[in-house]
Structure formats: C-alpha cells, structure tokens
Amino acid sequence: MKKIVLSIIALFFVVSNLNANIIDDNKGTKGFAFNNIGVGARYNALGGMGASIADDGFAMYWNAAAIVADRPQTNISFMHDLWIYDSYRDYVGLTHSFRRSGVGISVNYVNPGDIQGRTAPTDTYTIVKSYDAGVKLGYGFAIGDKVRLGFGAGYLRERISTKDYTAYVASVGYRIIDLFSGLMAIGGQVKDIGLYTNGDMPGIRFMTDAALYFLKGRRLKVLCGLEAGLDNYPEVKAGAEYAVSKSIRMQAGMRSLREGRGMLSMLNGGISFMLMNRISIDVAYKYGDITGNKLLGGSSNLMLSMNMRM
C-alpha cells in the first residue's frame, strides 16, 4: 500500500511541474479554456482547490475519485458566478455514492454576454451570440480503506457567432484519505485529455492538492496545491478553512502564477452556512491583480453556490 501511495503522489507532482519550454511552445494554442475555471464558491474561496476535500456535486469538476463517500448519499450542487458586465457562469452537479463506488453527472455553462462583432470589414457591428457548455459523466471506486480512483468523460461545446466547436475529453483522478492517523488527505487529477475535436484541442491539465487537519474535530483545514497545463505556467495555491461552529465555516485562499510578463495573484475569501446538516450555502469573493502589466489592472467577482445532501 505504501508503494502505491508514494508512486501516485510522485507521478502527479512530476507531471505537474511541466517544463517551461513546453508551455511556451503551446501557450495560447489550446481550446475550450472555460472548462479550466474552478467551480463551487467554497473551493474557489480556498484558492481553487478541491481535489483532496470535495465531497459534493462539485467533485465532478475537481476529482472524480471524490465521488466515493464513506456511506451511501446523494448530492445536488448548484453554482451561479457573476462576472463583469453581463457575463456569468452556471453549474449543476449530481453525484450518488454507494458503499464502495459512486457515479455522477454535471453540466457547466458560460454566457460571455453580448459581444459586438462583424463578419467582414465593410459590415456594420452587430451583437454576436456566443456560449460555452460542457457535460461530464464520472465514476469512482475504492481500493482498500484509503485509496480512491475516479474516471470522467466529457463533451464540450463552444459557439462563437455562427461557428460551433466540439470536443470529447477524459479525466482520471485519485484521492488518498486518513494519512498519518487521519491528519492528512491528498488528491489530484489529470483532466481534459483530448479524445476528439473539430477545433483546437483542449489543453491537458494536472491538478493536485493536500489537506492537513488541525484542532479537535478537524475544525481547521490547511491546504496547499499545484496546478499546471500544457499552455500555461504552474499555479501555486494555498488556503485554509475554519469551522466557527457546526453551522458556519470561513475560508481564505490565494493563488499565484506567471501571466505574460507579470504575475497574476488572486486573493479569495468565503463563508459557508450549513442548514439542517443537509443544505450548504456558500458565498465567495475573488480579487485578482496582474503586476508588471500596465494594460491589465485588477478584477473581482462574486460567486454563490449551494449543495443539498440526501
């Protein structure tokens, strides 16, 4: 078991630290980037991490291996993410866990708002309707008491004016729980493995994070993580969650990565309310700023999500 655990951890950390030359060669050449934007207010508030702790319908994005729970349960998760102007993002995920396995489905939709465009230099500008959407199926199962594996298959679609682009992708993830006498969990996934597309192939992404538990009843979680893709530089992430009571949890997190000639830094914060031990309402606020780039300033957005457990 120890050899399996160490091999999985080593593999994900190796592939996450991609060579910068490979990234430079592929930067800006990958499609369907909307599928790389994290979902769930709680996980975004933690700095964009959920592979090691996701336990609801948002696990369909963060890690298919996280579908497997300790007991049979069903989760339905919703998210509404307000962006700049009239753009927004919606997500719904449904997972069901049996005793040793689980299944799930999710739908992700992005509306970039009204965009002015024209098909020829002499044409007048008109409103161009565009959208991004994705559907994903997932399956996870347990190996022993601590190891979970998961697989996902997705269909992605982008419409830009009158042109449609589609892609079929796959993902594989792992989670290892109750390490060091229950003080640590670790998880990760390789996502957006392109199987077919009629446009630019999606960029494969590698995500991994670890959660450390402190205080009685695991009231404090401290997370650190790494995410990278074939067309961008690695992101370093850190976050923490503190349970004020059984009904209230507070989160804070950050993420940093190289963006062009500058550095993109994001500071996030959030709060979660648990109702009747079955319904969780999460709110997150994200602020990002690119230093070293005079053309781009800071931006912020508000995110709301909810999960119902049955």
Long-range contacts (C-beta under 8 A, 24 or more apart in sequence): 1-144, 1-146, 1-147, 4-147, 5-146, 5-147, 5-176, 5-179, 8-147, 8-174, 8-176, 9-176, 9-186, 12-174, 12-188, 12-190, 12-206, 12-208, 13-208, 13-226, 15-190, 15-206, 16-188, 16-206, 16-207, 16-208, 16-226, 16-227, 16-228, 16-234, 17-226, 17-228, 17-234, 18-206, 18-228, 18-229, 18-230, 18-234, 20-233, 22-230, 23-228, 23-229, 23-230, 23-231, 23-232, 23-233, 26-203, 26-230, 26-231, 27-231, 27-232, 28-231, 29-200, 29-231, 30-200, 30-201, 30-202, 30-203, 30-229, 30-230, 30-231, 31-158, 31-165, 31-167, 31-197, 31-199, 31-200, 31-201, 31-202, 31-203, 32-132, 32-134, 32-156, 32-158, 32-165, 32-167, 32-169, 32-192, 32-197, 32-199, 32-200, 32-202, 33-203, 34-89, 34-108, 34-110, 34-132, 34-134, 34-158, 35-108, 35-132, 35-134, 35-154, 35-156, 35-169, 35-191, 35-192, 35-202, 36-192, 36-203, 36-205, 36-229, 37-89, 37-110, 38-62, 39-79, 39-81, 39-91, 39-93, 39-108, 39-305, 40-77, 40-79, 40-91, 40-282, 40-305, 41-79, 41-270, 41-272, 41-282, 41-283, 41-284, 41-303, 41-304, 41-305, 42-241, 42-249, 42-251, 42-270, 42-272, 42-280, 42-282, 42-284, 42-305, 44-253, 44-268, 44-270, 44-284, 44-286, 44-303, 45-239, 45-251, 45-252, 45-253, 45-268, 45-269, 45-270, 45-271, 45-282, 45-284, 45-285, 45-286, 46-223, 46-239, 46-240, 46-241, 46-251, 46-252, 46-253, 46-268, 46-270, 47-223, 47-225, 47-237, 47-238, 47-239, 47-253, 47-254, 47-255, 47-266, 47-268, 48-225, 48-227, 48-235, 48-237, 48-253, 48-255, 48-266, 48-268, 49-209, 49-223, 49-225, 49-237, 49-239, 49-253, 50-209, 51-173, 51-175, 51-187, 51-188, 51-189, 51-207, 51-208, 51-209, 51-225, 52-175, 52-185, 52-186, 52-187, 52-188, 52-209, 52-210, 52-211, 52-223, 52-225, 53-185, 53-187, 53-211, 53-221, 53-223, 54-187, 56-93, 56-95, 56-280, 56-307, 56-309, 57-92, 57-93, 57-94, 57-95, 57-104, 57-106, 57-307, 58-91, 58-93, 58-305, 58-307, 59-93, 59-95, 59-104, 59-138, 60-93, 60-95, 60-104, 60-105, 60-106, 60-136, 60-138, 60-152, 61-91, 61-93, 61-106, 61-108, 61-136, 62-187, 62-189, 62-207, 63-150, 63-173, 63-174, 63-175, 63-187, 63-188, 63-189, 63-207, 64-104, 64-138, 64-139, 64-140, 64-150, 64-151, 64-152, 64-171, 64-172, 64-173, 64-189, 65-140, 65-148, 65-149, 65-150, 65-173, 65-174, 65-175, 65-187, 65-189, 66-140, 66-148, 66-150, 66-173, 66-175, 66-187, 67-95, 67-97, 67-102, 67-103, 67-104, 67-138, 67-139, 67-140, 67-150, 68-97, 68-100, 68-101, 68-102, 68-140, 68-141, 68-142, 68-148, 68-150, 68-175, 69-97, 69-102, 71-97, 71-99, 72-96, 72-97, 72-98, 72-99, 73-97, 73-309, 73-310, 74-309, 74-310, 75-307, 75-308, 75-309, 75-310, 76-307, 76-308, 76-310, 77-305, 77-306, 77-307, 77-308, 78-305, 78-306, 78-307, 79-303, 79-304, 79-305, 79-306, 80-303, 80-304, 80-305, 81-301, 81-303, 81-304, 82-301, 82-302, 82-303, 82-304, 83-301, 84-299, 84-301, 85-113, 86-111, 86-113, 86-114, 87-111, 87-112, 87-113, 88-113, 91-305, 95-138, 100-141, 100-142, 101-139, 101-140, 101-141, 101-142, 102-139, 102-140, 102-141, 103-137, 103-138, 103-139, 103-140, 104-137, 104-138, 104-139, 104-140, 105-135, 105-136, 105-137, 105-138, 106-135, 106-136, 106-138, 107-133, 107-134, 107-135, 108-132, 108-133, 108-134, 108-135, 108-136, 109-133, 109-134, 117-161, 119-161, 128-160, 128-161, 129-159, 129-161, 130-158, 130-159, 130-160, 130-161, 131-158, 131-159, 132-156, 132-157, 132-158, 132-159, 133-157, 133-158, 136-171, 140-173, 145-178, 146-176, 146-177, 146-178, 146-179, 147-174, 147-175, 147-176, 148-174, 148-175, 148-176, 148-177, 149-173, 149-174, 150-174, 150-175, 150-189, 152-191, 156-202, 158-199, 165-197, 165-198, 165-199, 165-200, 166-197, 166-198, 166-199, 167-194, 167-195, 167-196, 167-197, 167-198, 167-199, 167-201, 167-202, 168-194, 168-195, 168-196, 168-197, 169-193, 169-194, 169-195, 169-202, 170-195, 182-213, 183-212, 183-213, 184-210, 184-211, 184-212, 184-213, 185-210, 185-211, 185-213, 186-210, 186-211, 192-229, 203-229, 203-230, 203-231, 203-232, 204-229, 204-230, 205-229, 205-230, 209-237, 217-243, 218-243, 219-243, 223-253, 232-257, 233-257, 233-258, 233-259, 239-268, 246-274, 246-277, 247-273, 247-274, 247-275, 248-272, 248-273, 248-274, 249-274, 251-284, 259-290, 259-293, 260-290, 260-293, 261-292, 261-293, 262-290, 262-291, 262-292, 262-293, 262-296, 263-290, 263-291, 263-292, 264-288, 264-289, 264-290, 265-289, 265-290, 265-291, 270-303, 278-308, 278-309, 278-310, 279-306, 279-307, 279-308, 279-309, 280-306, 280-307, 280-309, 281-305, 281-306, 282-306, 282-307
